[in-house]
């Protein structure tokens, strides 16, 4: 089986590539991929073609210019039939060029199946369309997913996403609009010129706000909870297969030797292994462009002040985009030690896990049967995350006593069973490979 991979997530698809190394001929990576992944892929097969995805964002500023943005967008003078139409023509030329490149790759590789982690970027939409024309099945590989309905509009706060500024486009493409739950402002997933170009190319995803809302054939979900979220977001139910994700296998390996790992951590970070342990996933709102540094600092320190009073060790895990030097104050001021290990190597030994509602790792607590505290200033949207197999508490940080109470209750939770969910068995990679083989008509075994 030949697999062309459209995108790669560190610790995710790489495992699959290695599992399929005997059949892997070539892979196309369209996002910035860490060099160690590229080296692993080259070692796994006959080399990987690495190409950066074209980005209209990089060209936007040079095209409009700072003063033009101020004059036309902020003052709402941008004409749908003027500069937007010109921008569509430029974007269309870029997409046509990209389409030709993708066609050349498919001609050369002749894949039996194409794996993606999204079907809604420009390159994804084009690739899915080309595969459909050629009868090549496309499969979304499971990866860590935050709360799409909540986060995607938050990432689109720039004027070019404001549907009110482009009312005729909002009327033409109603499925492309989603309200920002903080402000109520209707947002586009793509700016008008990208929508217009994708529509002209014939590959505009019907519902880009959820993975699987485009033309992809199969969607592999990391859990039953994520499956329900995809369905709730509008992904057709018949596309979805629950397989788990590759990172779950590493998580499971640590889960099976929790006592040993806990003792190792206790020795390294100097705490009593018998004491209740809190693992604190520090939000990366600032690094992801969702908060200013002052807002981020305030959000994190509100939690740290409560955790400082906790009678037990607290270990903080940082997002890969975060600079540990920026968060040294957690240890200096509050005695919260920063983990050098990956979260998946530590979380299974925790007694309580603290994360935000939009955390892509919140579901790991459910897998490991660990009480979960979800902290966010969008706490009214907590119904969007509804784990069924572990205790979950929602915290808005409106007052410290509430957080302390939730922490105390979480520590007192006694699970009815220590049994892990059925899909948490160390075999997610095997199921994903089987699903890829089945998608292209092969024997899953």
C-alpha positions in Angstrom: 0.0 0.0 0.0 1.3 3.4 -0.9 0.5 6.2 1.5 0.8 9.9 0.7 0.5 11.9 3.9 -0.6 15.5 3.5 0.3 16.7 7.0 2.3 15.4 10.0 1.9 15.9 13.7 4.9 15.2 15.9 4.4 11.9 17.7 1.3 11.1 15.6 1.6 10.3 12.0 5.3 9.5 12.3 4.3 6.3 14.2 2.1 5.3 11.3 4.8 6.0 8.8 7.2 3.8 10.7 4.6 1.1 11.0 4.1 1.2 7.2 7.7 1.6 6.4 7.8 -1.4 4.1 5.2 0.1 1.9 5.9 3.8 2.3 7.3 5.3 -0.9 6.8 9.0 -0.6 5.1 11.5 1.6 4.1 15.1 1.1 4.3 17.4 4.2 2.5 20.7 3.9 3.1 22.2 7.4 6.3 23.1 9.2 7.5 19.8 10.5 10.3 19.4 13.1 13.5 18.3 11.6 13.6 15.2 13.6 10.4 14.1 12.1 11.7 14.7 8.6 14.8 12.6 9.4 12.7 9.8 10.8 10.5 9.8 7.7 13.5 9.7 5.4 14.9 6.8 7.4 11.5 5.1 7.3 11.0 5.1 3.5 12.7 6.3 0.3 12.7 9.9 1.4 10.1 12.6 2.0 9.3 15.5 -0.2 8.9 18.5 2.1 7.0 21.6 0.8 5.6 24.5 2.8 1.9 25.2 2.3 1.2 28.4 0.4 -0.3 31.0 2.7 -2.4 34.0 1.6 -1.8 35.4 5.1 1.9 36.0 4.3 0.9 38.1 1.2 -2.1 40.0 2.8 -0.1 42.7 4.4 2.1 43.4 1.4 -0.9 43.4 -0.8 -3.2 45.8 1.1 -0.5 47.7 3.1 -0.9 49.1 6.6 -2.7 52.3 5.6 -5.0 50.5 3.3 -6.0 48.1 6.0 -6.8 51.1 8.2 -8.7 53.0 5.5 -10.6 50.1 3.9 -11.1 47.4 6.6 -11.4 49.3 9.9 -13.5 52.0 8.3 -15.5 49.4 6.4 -14.8 50.8 3.0 -13.5 47.6 1.5 -15.5 46.9 -1.7 -16.6 43.4 -2.3 -16.3 43.9 -6.1 -13.1 45.9 -5.9 -10.1 44.8 -3.9 -11.7 41.6 -2.8 -12.2 40.6 -6.4 -8.6 41.5 -7.2 -7.5 39.4 -4.2 -9.6 36.5 -5.4 -7.8 36.6 -8.8 -4.4 36.5 -7.0 -5.5 33.7 -4.7 -7.0 31.8 -7.6 -3.7 31.9 -9.5 -1.9 30.6 -6.4 -4.4 27.8 -5.9 -4.2 26.8 -9.6 -0.4 26.6 -9.3 -0.7 24.5 -6.1 -3.2 22.2 -7.8 -0.7 21.5 -10.6 2.0 20.7 -8.0 -0.4 18.3 -6.2 -1.4 16.7 -9.4 2.3 16.1 -10.2 2.8 14.5 -6.8 -0.2 12.2 -7.2 1.0 11.2 -10.7 4.4 10.3 -9.4 3.3 8.5 -6.3 0.1 6.8 -7.5 -1.0 6.3 -3.9 -3.7 3.8 -2.9 -4.8 6.1 0.0 -4.1 9.6 1.1 -3.9 10.5 4.9 -4.5 13.9 6.2 -5.1 15.5 9.6 -7.5 18.1 8.2 -9.7 18.6 5.2 -10.1 22.3 5.5 -6.9 24.1 4.7 -6.4 25.3 1.1 -4.0 22.5 0.3 -6.2 19.9 2.0 -9.3 21.0 0.1 -7.5 20.9 -3.2 -5.9 17.5 -2.5 -9.2 16.0 -1.4 -10.8 17.2 -4.6 -8.1 15.7 -6.7 -8.2 12.4 -4.9 -12.0 12.3 -5.4 -11.5 12.9 -9.2 -9.0 10.0 -9.3 -11.0 7.6 -7.1 -8.3 7.7 -4.3 -9.8 7.4 -0.8 -8.9 10.1 1.7 -8.6 9.4 5.4 -8.3 11.9 8.3 -5.8 10.6 10.7 -6.7 11.2 14.4 -4.8 14.0 16.1 -5.3 16.1 19.2 -8.4 18.3 18.8 -9.5 21.2 20.9 -13.0 22.6 21.1 -13.6 23.7 17.5 -16.8 25.6 18.1 -15.2 27.6 20.8 -11.6 28.1 19.6 -11.7 28.6 15.9 -13.7 31.9 16.0 -11.3 33.1 18.7 -8.4 32.6 16.4 -10.1 34.6 13.8 -10.4 38.0 15.4 -8.7 40.0 12.6 -11.0 42.2 10.5 -10.7 40.1 7.3 -12.7 37.3 9.2 -15.5 39.7 10.3 -18.5 38.6 8.4 -20.3 41.9 9.2 -17.7 43.7 7.0 -18.5 41.5 4.1 -22.3 41.0 4.4 -22.8 39.9 0.8 -20.3 37.1 1.2 -21.9 36.0 4.4 -25.3 35.8 2.6 -23.7 33.8 -0.3 -21.9 31.3 2.0 -23.9 31.0 5.2 -22.2 27.7 6.1 -18.9 29.5 6.3 -20.0 31.7 9.2 -19.8 30.9 12.9 -20.3 33.4 15.8 -17.5 34.2 18.2 -18.9 33.0 21.5 -17.1 35.8 23.4 -18.5 38.7 21.4 -21.3 37.3 19.2 -19.5 38.7 16.1 -20.0 36.4 13.1 -16.7 35.1 11.8 -15.6 33.5 8.5 -13.4 30.4 8.5 -11.6 31.9 5.5 -11.4 35.5 4.3 -13.7 36.3 1.4 -11.0 36.0 -1.3 -10.0 32.6 -0.1 -13.6 31.5 -0.1 -14.2 32.9 -3.5 -11.1 31.1 -5.0 -11.9 27.8 -3.3 -15.5 28.1 -4.6 -14.3 28.8 -8.1 -11.9 25.8 -7.9 -14.9 23.7 -6.9 -13.5 22.6 -3.5 -14.8 24.9 -0.9 -15.6 22.7 2.2 -19.3 22.7 3.0 -18.6 23.0 6.7 -15.0 24.0 7.5 -15.7 24.4 11.2 -15.3 20.7 12.0 -12.9 18.1 10.8 -14.7 15.9 8.3 -17.0 18.7 7.2 -15.2 18.8 3.8 -15.0 16.1 1.1 -12.8 13.6 2.9 -14.0 10.0 2.8 -13.2 8.7 6.3 -12.6 10.4 9.6 -10.7 8.4 12.3 -11.5 9.8 15.8 -9.4 9.5 18.9 -12.3 8.6 21.2 -16.1 8.2 21.3 -16.3 11.6 23.0 -14.5 13.2 20.0 -16.8 11.2 17.7 -19.8 12.8 19.3 -18.2 16.3 19.1 -17.5 15.8 15.4 -21.2 14.8 14.8 -22.4 17.7 16.9 -20.2 20.0 14.7 -21.8 18.7 11.6 -19.5 15.9 10.4 -21.5 13.1 8.8 -21.7 10.2 11.2 -21.2 7.5 8.6 -17.6 8.9 7.9 -16.4 8.3 11.5 -14.4 5.4 12.8 -13.1 5.4 16.4 -9.5 4.1 16.5 -7.7 6.1 19.2 -4.6 8.0 18.3 -0.9 7.1 18.2 0.0 9.2 21.3 -2.5 7.1 23.3 -0.2 4.1 22.9 2.7 5.9 24.6 0.2 7.1 27.3 -1.0 3.5 27.8 2.6 2.2 28.2 3.1 4.7 31.0 -0.3 3.9 32.4 0.6 0.2 32.8 3.6 1.0 35.0 2.2 4.0 37.0 3.8 3.1 40.3 7.3 2.8 38.8 7.0 6.1 36.9 5.6 7.9 40.0 8.6 6.8 42.0 11.0 8.0 39.3 9.3 11.4 39.2 9.2 11.7 43.0 13.0 11.1 43.1 13.7 13.6 40.3 11.3 16.4 41.5 11.9 15.6 45.2 8.4 14.9 46.6 6.8 12.1 48.6 5.5 9.5 46.1 2.6 8.8 48.5 1.4 12.5 48.5 -1.5 13.4 46.1 0.0 14.7 42.9 -1.5 17.5 40.7 -0.4 17.9 37.1 -1.1 21.4 35.8 -1.2 21.9 32.1 -0.4 25.6 31.7 -2.6 27.2 29.0 -0.8 28.6 25.9 -3.4 31.3 25.2 -0.7 33.9 24.8 1.5 31.8 22.5 -1.5 30.9 20.4 -2.4 34.6 20.0 -5.6 34.4 22.1 -4.5 36.6 25.0 -2.0 39.4 25.6 0.9 38.6 27.9 -0.7 40.6 30.8 -3.9 38.6 30.4 -2.0 35.3 30.2 0.1 36.2 33.3 -3.0 37.1 35.2 -4.8 33.9 34.1 -1.9 31.6 35.1 -1.1 33.3 38.4 -4.8 33.1 39.6 -4.4 29.3 39.3 -0.9 29.3 40.8 -2.0 31.2 43.9 -4.5 28.4 44.7 -2.1 25.6 43.8 0.5 27.2 46.0 -1.6 26.4 49.0 -2.1 22.8 48.0 -0.6 20.3 50.4 1.2 18.2 47.9 3.4 18.4 44.8 2.3 20.3 41.7 4.0 19.7 38.4 3.4 22.1 35.5 3.5 21.0 31.8 4.1 23.6 29.1 2.9 23.6 25.6 5.6 23.1 23.0 5.2 26.7 21.8 5.9 28.1 25.3 9.3 29.3 26.4 10.1 27.8 29.8 12.0 31.0 30.7 8.7 33.0 30.5 7.2 30.7 33.2 10.1 30.5 35.6 8.0 32.6 38.0 5.8 29.5 38.7 8.7 27.8 40.5 10.3 31.0 41.9 7.1 32.5 43.3 4.8 29.5 43.8 7.0 26.4 44.2 5.4 24.8 41.1 8.0 22.8 39.2 8.2 22.8 35.5 8.2 19.4 33.9 11.0 18.5 31.4 9.2 15.4 30.4 6.4 15.2 27.8 3.0 15.3 29.3 2.1 11.8 28.1 5.0 10.5 30.1 3.7 12.0 33.3 -0.1 12.4 33.2 -1.1 8.7 34.0 0.5 9.0 37.5 -1.4 12.2 38.5 -4.2 12.2 41.0 -5.8 15.4 39.5 -5.2 16.9 36.1 -5.9 20.7 35.5 -6.3 22.0 32.0 -8.4 24.4 30.0 -11.6 23.5 28.2 -9.9 23.8 24.9 -6.9 21.7 25.9 -6.2 19.0 23.3 -5.0 16.7 26.2 -8.0 17.0 28.4 -9.3 13.7 27.0 -6.2 11.9 28.3 -7.5 12.3 31.9 -10.6 10.3 30.8 -8.5 7.6 29.4 -6.4 7.3 32.5 -9.3 7.6 34.9 -8.0 10.8 36.5 -10.3 13.5 37.9 -10.2 16.6 35.6 -10.5 20.3 36.4 -11.2 22.4 33.3 -10.3 26.1 33.8 -11.4 28.7 31.4 -13.0 32.2 31.2 -15.5 30.6 28.7 -16.9 28.4 31.4 -20.5 28.8 30.3 -19.6 26.7 27.3 -18.6 23.8 29.5 -21.3 21.6 28.0 -19.1 21.3 24.9 -16.8 19.0 26.8 -18.7 16.1 28.4 -16.5 13.2 29.3 -18.4 10.2 30.6 -15.8 8.0 32.2 -14.2 10.3 34.7 -15.1 13.1 37.2 -14.9 16.6 35.7 -15.1 19.9 37.4 -15.5 23.3 35.7 -13.8 26.4 37.0 -14.1 30.0 35.9 -11.6 31.5 38.4 -14.2 34.1 39.5 -13.0 33.4 43.0 -10.3 31.3 44.6 -12.6 29.5 47.0 -14.4 27.9 44.1 -11.1 26.6 42.7 -10.0 25.3 46.1 -13.3 23.6 46.5 -13.2 21.9 43.1 -9.6 20.8 43.8 -10.6 19.2 47.1 -13.6 17.5 45.6 -11.5 16.1 42.7 -8.9 14.7 45.1 -11.7 12.9 47.0 -13.2 11.2 43.9 -13.2 7.5 44.0 -13.7 5.9 40.6 -16.2 3.1 40.5 -13.7 1.0 38.5 -10.1 1.2 37.6 -10.8 -0.2 34.2 -9.5 1.9 31.3 -11.8 2.7 28.4 -12.0 -0.1 25.9 -10.1 1.8 23.1 -7.2 2.6 25.6 -5.2 -0.6 25.1 -1.9 0.3 23.4 -3.2 -0.7 19.9 -4.3 2.6 18.5 -1.6 2.6 15.8 -2.6 -0.9 14.8 -6.2 0.2 14.4 -5.2 3.2 12.4 -3.1 1.2 10.0 -5.9 -1.3 9.6 -8.4 1.5 8.8 -6.0 2.9 6.2 -5.7 -0.5 4.5 -9.5 -1.0 4.7 -10.1 2.4 3.1 -8.2 1.4 0.0 -9.8 -2.0 -0.2 -7.1 -3.9 1.4 -7.1 -6.6 4.1 -7.2 -4.9 7.5 -5.2 -7.8 8.9 
